[in-house]
Amino acid sequence: MDIKSKVQHIDPIAKARNVKAIMAKTGNIYESLAIASKRSKQLNMDLKEELSRKLREFEETYDTIEEVQENKEQIEISRFYERIPNPAVIALSEFMEDKLSHKYAEESQPEY
């Protein structure tokens, strides 16, 4: 799923959240925030990679009028990525809408 369809329904402005509702998902506010934080880091890496890939197309330089047109396209791409919600906002929204799956790492017992 591309980022455009993921973020269409998400309000890009960070707002106060109900801490009890966040905590209710796991029973512990710190666990809930850790899950959302890990997802936020994944989204951030994906967004950075996607933007870099799109902007790489404009790396070749031309000494013609086409360069001006390409710069306009590059500016539009950059503006789109500036307008999308912060990865933390997206991740918390996904977490609250039960769109994230998570599992706990099994604790290994030390052998003596």
Buried (B, 14 or more C-beta within 10 A) or exposed (E): EEBEEBBEEBEEEEEEEEEEEBBEBBEEBEBBBEBBBEBBEEBBEEBEEBBEEBEEEBEEEEEEEEEEEBEEEBEEBEEEBEEBBBBBBBBBBBBBEEEBEBEEEEEEEEEE
